[in-house]
Amino acid sequence: MDISKKHFIKESSFVTRCIKDETIIVPVKGEVGDLDSIYTLDEVGSLVWKLIDGQTSVSQIIDAICSEYDTVPEEAEKDVIELLGSLEEAGLIHPSVNKQGS
C-alpha cells in the first residue's frame, strides 16, 4: 500500500507539552511518566504531530509541511515518512483502520 494514503492516530498512553516551537512527549507506564523515554520534536515535527489525528493522510501532512516551510515535496515526503516510522516504532502512533485505504 502507498503510505501517502495512510492515516495515523496517536496512542493514548503518553502526555505532551508544547514549549515554544517544540513538543515533548512522555510515555506513561503504570500512571508514571517514563522519563527514560522522553521524545522531543522540533518545530516541523511538532506540526506533523498536530496533524496526526486519524483524519489527515500522510500526503496531506506532506502538503502542509510544504505549504508551511520552504522545502520541496520529495524532501518533505522523505522526512515525514521517516518521522512517522520512528513514532510508530516507538509505539506513539499506529495506522488508523477507520479510513478507507488504510
C-alpha positions, 0 to 999 in steps of 0.5 A: 500500500502507498503510505501517502494514503495512510492515516495515523492516530496517536496512542493514548498512553503518553502526555505532551507539552508544547514549549515554544516551537517544540513538543515533548512527549512522555510515555506513561507506564503504570500512571508514571511518566517514563522519563527514560523515554522522553521524545522531543520534536522540533518545530516541523515535527511538532506540526506533523504531530498536530496533524496526526489525528486519524483524519489527515493522510500522510500526503496531506501532512506532506502538503502542509509541511510544504505549504508551511516551510520552504522545502520541496515535496520529495524532501518533505515526503522523505522526512515525514515518512521517516518521522512517522516510522520512528513514532510508530516504532516507538509505539506513539502512533499506529495506522488508523483502520477507520479510513478507507485505504488504510 
